[in-house]
Amino acid sequence: MMGDMKANNTKLKNYHEHKAKFANLVQNGASDEEQSKAFGEMFDALSNDLQEEITAEVNNRVVDNGILAKRAIDPLTSEERKFFNEINYETGYKEEKLLPETVIERIFDDLQNNHPLLSKINIKNAGIVTRIIRAESKGQAVWGKVFGEIKGQLDAAFSEEEFKQSKLTCFVVIPDDLKMFGPQWIERFVRTQIQEAISVALEDAFLNGGGASKDQPVGLTKNINDDNGAVTDKESAGTLTFASSKKTVSEMKDVLKGLSVDKKGREINIDGKVVFVVNPRDAWDIRARYTYLTANGGYVTVLPYNVEIITSEFVKSGKLVAFVKDRYDAVRGGGLTIKKFDQTLALEDAILFTAKTFAYAQPLDNNASAVYDLNLDSIEDKPLDDSLPEV
């Protein structure tokens, strides 16, 4: 796989500063105009950061296949090379053109490898899907008379649900100066921009999306009305403090009990499947409460019941979102098409392209996730002073 510029604080510094600003505006319910402006500034910063990093890398190396191989820069396939050679030309595309499938798969692999929340959600590639078949957790196999009627029993075990995929469009800026570096570097530039654009949009939507009426997925912080399909904010299911070891065990027990039944009240197995999502700042307060010094002098960070805590800038500070990984359906489809943006924009020495795909997601039912308030002001004991017995 081609060497990637992973989303971290040592690279793409200006981009990550603008991303944090954009996420803060989303959290605080800023106007669409403010969010749109911040989103544009965020991707201006990404384009500039990428161009600087690629230029520096090219200038600091002798670009031959031997060094590229040592640096894990894989050569493009013939289809990829043709695609990104053609993207050089001023004429752009007369029609929408599908990105090579190998590039698309790399984009979504990188999404799930580099973004904690997206790594916990299984995003299925399903083409343009308008309906899904869901099976009850039990009922596909039934006991009955040898020659008994089973059609009705099977009808009860499976259900068909229609949903509407929504279009997700992002913008890719290709500076003219990048052309001199060739298709390999243009592919990297384009792929990184698309990956970051999609990751920001999906992460926000998977948490806060308002459903089909807003042309968005249904977020984990939302409920769906069974009668009319209306999507509304979940009310807080309680307050979590993580104030002491005993209190943490008790609080988490209540969270898991709530997630262990479906909307019909039937018990389900959620062992090892529960994820807590919190704001990055709150994550450190929580981790400090369950980090321990072992008898052999090392620190370990563990939560009861094999629960994972991950961070997202799109969770409001003071909130925690708990969900069951395999009870949230996410699909993508329609490939990724790129088209030259043919309207006049205030862009000098650059070509603007749009990249478009389709996606949808929603929980199996309202019990698949829950939202909690956090109160992290007090610690009743000091976990760091406790030592775990050496194993």
C-alpha positions as CSV (number, residue, x, y, z in Angstrom):
1,M,0.0,0.0,0.0
2,M,1.2,3.5,-0.7
3,G,2.8,5.3,2.2
4,D,0.2,7.6,3.8
5,M,0.3,10.8,5.7
6,K,-1.7,9.7,8.7
7,A,-3.9,12.1,10.5
8,N,-1.8,13.1,13.5
9,N,-0.5,16.1,15.2
10,T,3.0,16.0,13.6
11,K,1.7,16.3,10.1
12,L,-1.0,18.5,8.5
13,K,-0.7,20.8,11.5
14,N,-2.7,23.7,10.1
15,Y,-5.4,21.3,8.9
16,H,-5.9,19.8,12.3
17,E,-6.2,23.2,13.9
18,H,-8.9,24.2,11.5
19,K,-10.6,20.8,11.9
20,A,-10.8,21.3,15.7
21,K,-12.3,24.8,15.1
22,F,-14.9,23.3,12.7
23,A,-15.8,20.5,15.2
24,N,-16.3,23.1,17.9
25,L,-18.7,25.1,15.8
26,V,-20.7,21.9,15.1
27,Q,-20.8,21.0,18.8
28,N,-22.1,24.4,19.7
29,G,-24.8,24.6,17.0
30,A,-23.2,27.3,14.9
31,S,-25.1,28.6,11.9
32,D,-24.9,26.8,8.5
33,E,-23.0,29.8,7.1
34,E,-20.4,29.7,9.9
35,Q,-20.0,26.0,9.5
36,S,-19.7,26.3,5.7
37,K,-17.0,29.0,6.0
38,A,-15.0,26.9,8.6
39,F,-15.3,23.8,6.5
40,G,-13.9,25.7,3.5
41,E,-11.0,27.1,5.6
42,M,-10.3,23.6,6.9
43,F,-9.8,22.2,3.4
44,D,-7.8,25.2,2.2
45,A,-5.4,24.4,5.1
46,L,-5.4,20.7,4.1
47,S,-4.6,21.5,0.5
48,N,-1.7,23.8,1.5
49,D,-0.3,21.4,4.1
50,L,-0.4,18.5,1.6
51,Q,1.3,20.6,-1.1
52,E,4.1,21.7,1.2
53,E,4.7,18.1,2.5
54,I,4.7,16.5,-0.9
55,T,7.0,19.2,-2.3
56,A,9.4,18.8,0.6
57,E,9.4,15.0,0.2
58,V,10.0,15.2,-3.6
59,N,12.8,17.8,-3.2
60,N,14.5,15.7,-0.5
61,R,14.8,12.4,-2.4
62,V,16.0,11.0,-5.7
63,V,12.8,9.7,-7.1
64,D,13.6,6.3,-8.5
65,N,11.8,3.0,-8.1
66,G,14.4,1.6,-5.6
67,I,14.0,4.4,-3.1
68,L,10.2,4.5,-3.6
69,A,10.0,0.8,-2.8
70,K,12.2,1.2,0.3
71,R,9.9,4.1,1.4
72,A,6.8,1.9,0.9
73,I,5.6,4.0,-2.0
74,D,4.0,1.4,-4.2
75,P,3.7,2.0,-7.9
76,L,0.3,2.7,-9.3
77,T,-1.7,0.1,-11.3
78,S,-2.1,0.8,-15.0
79,E,-5.7,1.9,-14.4
80,E,-4.7,4.3,-11.6
81,R,-1.8,5.7,-13.6
82,K,-4.1,6.4,-16.6
83,F,-6.7,8.1,-14.3
84,F,-4.2,10.4,-12.5
85,N,-2.3,11.2,-15.7
86,E,-5.5,12.4,-17.2
87,I,-6.3,14.5,-14.2
88,N,-3.3,16.7,-15.1
89,Y,-4.8,18.3,-18.1
90,E,-6.6,21.7,-18.0
91,T,-9.5,20.3,-19.9
92,G,-10.5,18.3,-16.9
93,Y,-13.4,15.8,-17.3
94,K,-16.3,16.3,-19.7
95,E,-18.3,13.8,-17.6
96,E,-18.2,12.3,-14.2
97,K,-15.5,9.6,-14.0
98,L,-15.3,6.8,-11.5
99,L,-12.1,6.5,-9.4
100,P,-10.4,3.2,-9.8
101,E,-11.8,0.6,-7.3
102,T,-8.3,0.0,-5.9
103,V,-8.1,3.6,-4.9
104,I,-11.6,3.6,-3.4
105,E,-10.8,0.6,-1.3
106,R,-7.6,2.2,0.0
107,I,-9.5,5.3,0.9
108,F,-12.0,3.4,3.0
109,D,-9.4,1.0,4.5
110,D,-7.5,4.1,5.6
111,L,-10.6,5.7,7.0
112,Q,-11.2,2.7,9.3
113,N,-7.5,2.3,10.2
114,N,-6.8,6.0,11.0
115,H,-10.1,7.2,12.6
116,P,-11.1,5.5,16.0
117,L,-14.9,5.9,15.6
118,L,-15.0,4.7,12.0
119,S,-12.8,1.7,12.9
120,K,-15.6,0.5,15.2
121,I,-18.3,0.8,12.6
122,N,-18.5,-1.8,9.9
123,I,-19.1,0.2,6.7
124,K,-20.3,-2.3,4.1
125,N,-19.9,-1.7,0.4
126,A,-23.3,-2.4,-1.0
127,G,-23.7,-0.5,-4.2
128,I,-26.8,1.7,-4.5
129,V,-29.0,0.0,-1.9
130,T,-32.5,1.1,-1.2
131,R,-33.6,-1.7,1.2
132,I,-32.1,-4.1,3.6
133,I,-33.2,-7.5,5.0
134,R,-33.0,-7.8,8.8
135,A,-33.3,-11.0,10.7
136,E,-34.4,-11.4,14.3
137,S,-31.6,-12.6,16.6
138,K,-33.5,-15.8,17.0
139,G,-36.3,-17.3,15.0
140,Q,-34.7,-18.3,11.7
141,A,-34.7,-21.9,12.9
142,V,-38.0,-23.1,14.5
143,W,-39.3,-26.4,15.8
144,G,-42.6,-27.7,14.5
145,K,-44.5,-30.6,12.9
146,V,-42.7,-32.5,10.1
147,F,-45.3,-31.3,7.5
148,G,-46.2,-28.1,9.3
149,E,-46.5,-24.7,7.8
150,I,-43.3,-22.7,8.1
151,K,-43.8,-19.7,5.8
152,G,-45.6,-17.7,8.4
153,Q,-42.9,-18.4,10.9
154,L,-40.2,-17.3,8.5
155,D,-42.1,-14.2,7.6
156,A,-42.0,-13.3,11.3
157,A,-38.3,-13.9,11.6
158,F,-37.2,-11.6,8.8
159,S,-38.2,-8.0,8.0
160,E,-37.5,-5.8,5.0
161,E,-36.7,-2.1,5.6
162,E,-36.4,0.6,3.0
163,F,-34.0,3.5,3.4
164,K,-32.7,6.3,1.3
165,Q,-28.9,6.7,0.7
166,S,-27.7,10.2,0.8
167,K,-25.1,11.9,-1.4
168,L,-21.9,12.9,0.1
169,T,-19.9,15.4,-1.9
170,C,-16.4,16.8,-1.1
171,F,-14.1,19.1,-3.0
172,V,-10.5,18.3,-4.1
173,V,-8.1,21.2,-4.9
174,I,-5.2,20.3,-7.2
175,P,-2.6,23.1,-7.4
176,D,-1.1,23.5,-10.9
177,D,2.4,23.2,-9.4
178,L,1.6,19.6,-8.4
179,K,1.5,18.5,-12.0
180,M,5.2,18.4,-12.3
181,F,5.4,15.6,-9.7
182,G,3.5,13.1,-11.8
183,P,0.5,10.8,-11.3
184,Q,1.9,9.0,-8.2
185,W,2.0,12.1,-6.1
186,I,-1.3,13.5,-7.5
187,E,-3.0,10.2,-6.5
188,R,-1.6,10.6,-3.0
189,F,-2.7,14.2,-2.8
190,V,-6.2,13.4,-4.1
191,R,-6.7,10.3,-2.0
192,T,-5.7,12.1,1.3
193,Q,-8.0,15.0,0.7
194,I,-11.0,12.7,-0.1
195,Q,-10.2,10.5,2.9
196,E,-10.1,13.5,5.3
197,A,-13.3,15.0,3.8
198,I,-15.2,11.8,4.0
199,S,-14.0,11.0,7.5
200,V,-15.1,14.4,8.9
201,A,-18.5,14.1,7.3
202,L,-19.1,10.5,8.3
203,E,-17.9,10.9,11.9
204,D,-20.2,13.9,12.4
205,A,-23.1,12.1,10.7
206,F,-22.7,8.8,12.5
207,L,-22.9,10.6,15.8
208,N,-25.3,13.5,15.1
209,G,-27.0,12.9,11.7
210,G,-30.6,13.9,11.5
211,G,-31.8,11.1,9.2
212,A,-33.3,10.9,5.7
213,S,-35.4,14.1,6.1
214,K,-32.1,16.0,6.3
215,D,-30.3,13.8,3.7
216,Q,-28.1,12.3,6.4
217,P,-27.6,9.0,8.2
218,V,-29.3,8.6,11.6
219,G,-26.7,9.4,14.3
220,L,-26.0,7.4,17.5
221,T,-27.3,10.3,19.5
222,K,-30.8,10.1,17.9
223,N,-34.0,8.2,18.3
224,I,-36.3,7.1,15.5
225,N,-40.0,7.2,16.0
226,D,-41.5,3.8,15.1
227,D,-44.8,5.4,13.9
228,N,-43.7,8.2,11.7
229,G,-39.9,7.8,11.3
230,A,-39.2,11.2,12.8
231,V,-35.6,11.5,14.2
232,T,-35.1,13.3,17.5
233,D,-32.3,13.8,20.0
234,K,-31.9,11.1,22.7
235,E,-32.5,12.3,26.2
236,S,-29.7,11.7,28.7
237,A,-29.9,8.2,30.2
238,G,-28.1,9.4,33.4
239,T,-24.8,10.7,34.7
240,L,-21.5,9.0,34.8
241,T,-18.7,10.1,37.2
242,F,-16.1,7.3,37.2
243,A,-15.4,8.7,40.7
244,S,-14.1,5.5,42.2
245,S,-13.4,1.9,41.3
246,K,-16.6,0.7,42.9
247,K,-18.7,3.5,41.5
248,T,-17.3,2.9,38.0
249,V,-18.2,-0.8,38.2
250,S,-21.7,0.1,39.3
251,E,-22.3,2.9,36.7
252,M,-21.0,0.8,33.9
253,K,-23.1,-2.1,34.9
254,D,-26.2,0.0,34.5
255,V,-25.1,1.3,31.1
256,L,-24.5,-2.3,29.8
257,K,-27.8,-3.5,31.2
258,G,-29.6,-0.9,29.2
259,L,-27.8,-1.9,26.0
260,S,-28.4,-5.6,26.7
261,V,-32.0,-5.6,25.5
262,D,-33.6,-4.7,22.2
263,K,-36.6,-2.5,21.7
264,K,-38.9,-5.5,22.3
265,G,-37.3,-6.3,25.6
266,R,-35.4,-9.4,24.5
267,E,-32.0,-10.0,25.9
268,I,-29.0,-9.8,23.6
269,N,-25.3,-10.7,24.0
270,I,-23.2,-7.5,23.9
271,D,-20.0,-8.9,25.5
272,G,-16.9,-7.2,24.0
273,K,-19.1,-5.2,21.7
274,V,-19.7,-1.9,23.6
275,V,-17.9,1.3,22.8
276,F,-17.9,4.6,24.7
277,V,-17.3,7.7,22.6
278,V,-16.2,10.9,24.3
279,N,-14.7,14.3,23.5
280,P,-10.9,14.1,23.5
281,R,-10.5,16.4,26.5
282,D,-12.9,14.4,28.6
283,A,-11.1,11.2,27.6
284,W,-8.0,12.2,29.6
285,D,-10.1,12.8,32.8
286,I,-11.7,9.4,32.4
287,R,-8.4,7.6,31.6
288,A,-6.8,9.1,34.7
289,R,-9.5,7.4,36.8
290,Y,-8.8,3.9,35.5
291,T,-5.0,3.9,35.0
292,Y,-3.2,1.7,37.5
293,L,0.4,1.0,38.5
294,T,1.2,-2.7,38.3
295,A,3.4,-4.6,40.8
296,N,6.2,-4.7,38.2
297,G,6.3,-1.0,37.8
298,G,4.3,-0.5,34.6
299,Y,1.1,1.5,34.1
300,V,-2.0,-0.2,32.6
301,T,-5.2,1.5,31.5
302,V,-8.2,-0.8,31.8
303,L,-12.0,-0.5,32.1
304,P,-14.3,-3.1,33.5
305,Y,-16.3,-5.4,31.2
306,N,-14.0,-5.1,28.2
307,V,-15.4,-1.8,27.2
308,E,-13.5,0.5,24.8
309,I,-13.3,4.2,25.1
310,I,-12.5,6.2,21.9
311,T,-12.6,9.9,21.1
312,S,-14.3,12.1,18.6
313,E,-14.2,15.8,18.3
314,F,-17.9,15.6,17.3
315,V,-19.1,14.5,20.8
316,K,-19.9,17.5,23.0
317,S,-17.8,18.1,26.0
318,G,-19.5,16.7,29.1
319,K,-21.3,13.9,27.1
320,L,-20.7,10.2,26.5
321,V,-22.2,8.1,23.7
322,A,-22.4,4.4,24.4
323,F,-23.2,2.0,21.6
324,V,-23.1,-1.7,20.5
325,K,-20.8,-2.1,17.5
326,D,-22.9,-4.7,15.6
327,R,-26.2,-3.0,16.2
328,Y,-25.5,0.0,13.8
329,D,-25.9,-0.6,10.1
330,A,-23.7,1.5,7.8
331,V,-23.5,1.1,4.0
332,R,-21.8,3.0,1.2
333,G,-22.3,2.6,-2.5
334,G,-22.1,4.1,-5.9
335,G,-18.3,4.2,-6.1
336,L,-16.5,7.5,-5.9
337,T,-16.9,9.8,-9.0
338,I,-14.8,12.8,-9.7
339,K,-15.8,15.7,-11.9
340,K,-14.2,19.0,-12.7
341,F,-16.0,21.9,-11.0
342,D,-16.8,24.2,-13.9
343,Q,-18.0,27.3,-12.0
344,T,-15.7,30.3,-11.6
345,L,-14.1,30.4,-8.2
346,A,-11.6,32.6,-6.5
347,L,-8.8,30.0,-7.0
348,E,-5.6,30.9,-8.6
349,D,-3.2,28.3,-10.1
350,A,-5.5,25.5,-9.1
351,I,-8.2,23.1,-10.4
352,L,-11.2,22.2,-8.3
353,F,-12.8,18.8,-8.5
354,T,-15.8,17.3,-6.7
355,A,-15.7,13.8,-5.4
356,K,-19.1,12.2,-4.8
357,T,-20.3,9.0,-3.1
358,F,-23.4,7.7,-1.4
359,A,-23.8,6.5,2.2
360,Y,-26.4,5.7,4.8
361,A,-26.5,4.4,8.4
362,Q,-28.9,3.9,11.2
363,P,-29.2,1.9,14.5
364,L,-31.1,-1.4,14.5
365,D,-33.4,0.2,17.1
366,N,-33.3,3.0,19.8
367,N,-31.7,0.6,22.3
368,A,-28.5,0.2,20.2
369,S,-27.0,3.4,21.8
370,A,-27.5,5.7,24.7
371,V,-26.3,9.2,25.7
372,Y,-25.0,10.1,29.1
373,D,-23.9,13.2,30.9
374,L,-20.4,13.3,32.5
375,N,-19.6,14.7,35.9
376,L,-15.8,14.4,36.2
377,D,-15.3,17.0,39.0
378,S,-14.4,14.6,41.8
379,I,-12.4,11.5,42.4
380,E,-13.3,9.5,45.5
381,D,-10.2,7.4,45.4
382,K,-6.9,7.6,43.7
383,P,-6.5,4.7,41.2
384,L,-2.9,5.7,40.5
385,D,-2.0,4.9,44.1
386,D,-3.4,1.5,43.8
387,S,-1.3,-1.4,42.5
388,L,-2.7,-4.3,40.6
389,P,-1.5,-7.7,41.7
390,E,1.2,-9.0,39.4
391,V,-0.1,-11.7,37.0
